[in-house]
Amino acid sequence: MANNASAEKAIRQNERHRLHNRYYARTTRNAIRAIRNTSDKQEAEKNAPKVYSMIDKLAKIGVIHKKKAANLKSSIAIHINKLS
């Protein structure tokens, strides 16, 4: 348990940050899933920049590693290129 005011504040901040990060990570995962489940190339190409931006933001704020972001973006691009 927190023993002083600064430790209590850190706990409050950590909880807020955790919830914020969880929301944006979940939203991004759902967007990635939507692109991977689509069979329409036009729609996937239209939504790709938005998803790339979401992934980049997660990497920038440290929710995911920058190399994981690159791998996700690469796998999305590969998926889109395979669509006919």
Sequence and secondary structure as in RCSB ss.txt:
>XXXX:A:sequence
MANNASAEKAIRQNERHRLHNRYYARTTRNAIRAIRNTSDKQEAEKNAPKVYSMIDKLAKIGVIHKKKAANLKSS
IAIHINKLS
>XXXX:A:secstr
   SHHHHHHHHHHHHHHHHHHHHHHHHHHHHHHHHH   HHHHHHHHHHHHHHHHHHHHHTSS HHHHHHHHHH
HHHHHHH  
